Amino acid sequence: MTRRIVDLSLEIYHQAPTFSLDPKCSILVHHTIESMGYNITQLIMSSHQGTHLDAPFHFFNEGCTVDRIDLNKCVGNAIIIDLSHKRAKDEIKIEDIKLYEKKIIKGAKVLLRTDWDKNFPKKEFFSDQPVITIELARWLAKREIDLIGLETPGVHPTDYEVIHKTLLEKEIVVVEALANLRELTKEEVFFVAVPLKIKDRDGSPVRAFAIEENRY
């Protein structure tokens, strides 16, 4: 058996783009080997910078915070649904994933491949993305999945509040701005997207990756 790890994360770098109203990303040299004998860096960024995870507290004051998320929801087998035919501003509807409904059950982890990460760091990455419909969010919430992963920076540019609330109310982990799902060769993989343990807050950047196993 061989194992292949595929990185599913966007890079974080100085002045990396984010949503216009979010905190801006600064990666600042604090000390160097010349100044202190070692390199150390100051990070200033949004809790939703780059590839990141949303906790229920993101939209609910009484919701679970990122440090209290059940990590079992962030690690495990995931199904990848190829929606790479979707174009800018296209809707992702129930019928687009209906074929997989036998696998989209309680506890499932679902990753939607759109290849939208190819548009990062262009401005339109944040404005013209394919979008989840409210109906699809309700359908997923009713099925009580554990996690939904997207290659778009958010769920919807305008209907984001109702869609987030629909998912997060059911404590569905929302991972946004994934990358490179096209590099996976299997429909099911072992997926990891674990947040930093940021006390009492709403989200966290993650290093997301998938593990594919091949048997010979």
C-alpha positions as CSV (number, residue, x, y, z in Angstrom):
1,M,0.0,0.0,0.0
2,T,1.2,3.5,-0.8
3,R,0.0,6.8,0.6
4,R,-0.1,10.1,-1.3
5,I,-0.7,13.4,0.5
6,V,-2.2,16.3,-1.5
7,D,-2.1,19.8,-0.1
8,L,-5.5,21.4,-0.3
9,S,-4.5,24.8,1.1
10,L,-4.0,28.3,-0.3
11,E,-0.7,30.1,0.6
12,I,-0.7,32.8,3.3
13,Y,1.7,35.6,2.6
14,H,2.2,39.3,3.2
15,Q,-0.8,41.3,1.8
16,A,-2.5,38.1,0.6
17,P,-6.0,39.2,-0.5
18,T,-9.1,38.6,1.5
19,F,-12.7,40.0,1.6
20,S,-12.7,43.8,1.5
21,L,-14.1,44.3,5.0
22,D,-11.9,41.7,6.6
23,P,-8.6,42.4,8.5
24,K,-5.7,42.6,6.1
25,C,-2.9,40.0,6.1
26,S,0.5,41.1,7.3
27,I,3.5,38.7,7.6
28,L,6.2,40.8,9.2
29,V,9.8,40.0,10.0
30,H,10.2,40.5,13.8
31,H,13.8,39.3,14.2
32,T,16.4,37.7,12.0
33,I,19.4,35.6,12.6
34,E,21.5,38.8,12.2
35,S,19.4,40.7,14.8
36,M,18.7,38.0,17.4
37,G,20.3,34.8,16.3
38,Y,17.1,33.3,15.0
39,N,14.3,34.1,12.6
40,I,10.8,34.9,14.0
41,T,7.8,36.4,12.3
42,Q,4.8,38.4,13.4
43,L,1.4,37.3,11.9
44,I,-1.5,39.7,11.7
45,M,-4.5,38.3,9.8
46,S,-8.2,37.5,9.9
47,S,-9.5,34.3,11.5
48,H,-10.9,33.6,8.0
49,Q,-7.7,34.2,6.0
50,G,-7.0,31.9,3.2
51,T,-8.1,28.3,3.6
52,H,-10.1,28.4,6.8
53,L,-12.8,26.9,8.9
54,D,-16.0,28.5,10.3
55,A,-17.3,27.7,13.7
56,P,-20.9,28.2,14.7
57,F,-19.9,31.3,16.8
58,H,-19.1,33.0,13.5
59,F,-22.9,33.7,13.2
60,F,-24.3,32.8,16.6
61,N,-23.2,34.4,19.9
62,E,-24.2,31.2,21.7
63,G,-22.7,29.0,19.1
64,C,-19.7,26.6,19.6
65,T,-16.4,28.4,19.3
66,V,-13.5,27.2,17.2
67,D,-11.6,25.8,20.2
68,R,-14.5,23.6,21.2
69,I,-15.3,22.1,17.7
70,D,-15.4,18.3,17.8
71,L,-12.2,17.5,15.8
72,N,-13.8,14.2,14.6
73,K,-15.8,16.5,12.3
74,C,-12.5,17.9,10.8
75,V,-10.7,14.6,10.2
76,G,-11.9,11.5,8.4
77,N,-13.2,10.0,5.1
78,A,-14.6,12.5,2.7
79,I,-16.4,12.4,-0.6
80,I,-15.4,14.7,-3.5
81,I,-18.1,15.8,-5.9
82,D,-16.8,17.1,-9.2
83,L,-18.6,20.3,-10.1
84,S,-15.7,21.7,-12.2
85,H,-18.1,22.4,-15.0
86,K,-19.6,25.3,-12.9
87,R,-18.6,28.7,-14.1
88,A,-18.5,32.2,-12.4
89,K,-21.7,33.0,-10.5
90,D,-23.3,29.6,-11.3
91,E,-25.6,28.1,-8.7
92,I,-24.8,24.8,-7.0
93,K,-28.2,23.2,-6.5
94,I,-29.6,20.0,-4.9
95,E,-29.8,18.3,-8.3
96,D,-26.1,18.9,-8.9
97,I,-25.2,16.5,-6.0
98,K,-28.4,14.4,-5.9
99,L,-26.5,11.5,-7.5
100,Y,-24.5,11.2,-4.3
101,E,-27.3,11.3,-1.8
102,K,-26.7,7.8,-0.6
103,K,-23.3,8.9,0.6
104,I,-24.4,12.3,1.9
105,I,-25.7,11.1,5.2
106,K,-25.4,11.9,8.9
107,G,-21.7,12.4,9.7
108,A,-20.5,12.7,6.1
109,K,-17.8,15.0,5.0
110,V,-18.5,16.5,1.5
111,L,-16.0,18.4,-0.6
112,L,-17.3,20.3,-3.6
113,R,-14.7,20.6,-6.4
114,T,-15.2,23.7,-8.6
115,D,-11.6,24.5,-9.5
116,W,-12.4,28.1,-8.4
117,D,-9.1,28.3,-6.6
118,K,-7.5,28.8,-10.0
119,N,-8.7,32.4,-9.8
120,F,-6.8,33.2,-6.6
121,P,-5.5,35.9,-6.0
122,K,-7.5,37.7,-8.6
123,K,-10.2,40.2,-7.4
124,E,-13.0,38.2,-8.9
125,F,-12.0,35.2,-6.7
126,F,-14.0,37.0,-4.0
127,S,-16.9,38.3,-6.0
128,D,-17.8,36.0,-8.9
129,Q,-17.6,32.5,-7.3
130,P,-20.1,29.7,-8.0
131,V,-22.6,29.8,-5.1
132,I,-24.5,27.4,-2.9
133,T,-28.2,27.9,-3.0
134,I,-30.2,28.3,0.2
135,E,-32.2,25.2,-0.8
136,L,-29.0,23.1,-1.0
137,A,-27.8,24.4,2.4
138,R,-31.2,23.4,3.9
139,W,-30.9,19.9,2.3
140,L,-27.4,19.4,3.7
141,A,-28.4,20.6,7.1
142,K,-31.4,18.2,7.2
143,R,-29.0,15.3,6.4
144,E,-26.8,16.3,9.3
145,I,-23.5,16.1,7.6
146,D,-20.3,16.8,9.6
147,L,-18.5,19.1,7.1
148,I,-18.9,20.9,3.8
149,G,-15.7,21.9,2.0
150,L,-15.5,24.5,-0.8
151,E,-12.9,25.8,-3.2
152,T,-14.7,29.2,-3.1
153,P,-13.8,31.8,-0.5
154,G,-17.4,31.8,1.0
155,V,-20.8,30.2,0.4
156,H,-22.4,33.1,-1.3
157,P,-21.6,36.8,-1.8
158,T,-25.1,38.1,-0.9
159,D,-27.0,35.2,0.8
160,Y,-24.1,34.3,3.0
161,E,-25.9,35.0,6.3
162,V,-28.9,32.7,5.8
163,I,-26.7,29.9,4.3
164,H,-24.1,30.1,7.0
165,K,-26.8,30.1,9.7
166,T,-28.6,27.2,8.1
167,L,-25.3,25.1,8.2
168,L,-23.8,26.3,11.4
169,E,-27.0,26.0,13.4
170,K,-26.6,22.3,12.8
171,E,-22.9,22.5,13.8
172,I,-21.8,21.6,10.3
173,V,-18.2,22.6,9.9
174,V,-17.7,24.9,6.9
175,V,-14.3,24.9,5.3
176,E,-13.8,27.6,2.7
177,A,-11.1,28.4,0.1
178,L,-9.8,24.9,-0.4
179,A,-7.5,24.3,-3.3
180,N,-6.2,21.6,-5.6
181,L,-9.1,19.1,-5.4
182,R,-8.5,18.5,-9.1
183,E,-5.2,16.8,-8.1
184,L,-7.0,14.0,-6.3
185,T,-7.6,10.8,-8.3
186,K,-10.1,9.2,-6.1
187,E,-13.7,10.1,-5.3
188,E,-13.2,9.3,-1.6
189,V,-10.2,10.3,0.5
190,F,-9.0,10.8,4.0
191,F,-9.4,14.5,4.7
192,V,-7.8,16.7,7.4
193,A,-8.6,20.4,8.1
194,V,-7.8,21.1,11.8
195,P,-8.1,24.6,13.2
196,L,-5.8,26.4,15.6
197,K,-7.1,26.3,19.2
198,I,-8.1,29.9,19.3
199,K,-10.0,30.4,22.6
200,D,-13.6,31.6,22.3
201,R,-13.4,32.8,18.7
202,D,-15.2,32.3,15.4
203,G,-12.9,30.5,13.0
204,S,-9.3,29.7,12.1
205,P,-7.0,29.3,9.1
206,V,-6.3,25.6,8.5
207,R,-3.7,23.5,6.7
208,A,-6.1,21.2,4.8
209,F,-4.8,18.1,3.0
210,A,-6.1,14.7,1.7
211,I,-4.5,11.3,1.9
212,E,-5.1,8.9,-1.0
213,E,-4.3,5.2,-0.5
214,N,-3.4,2.9,-3.4
215,R,-3.3,-0.9,-3.0
216,Y,-1.1,-2.9,-5.2
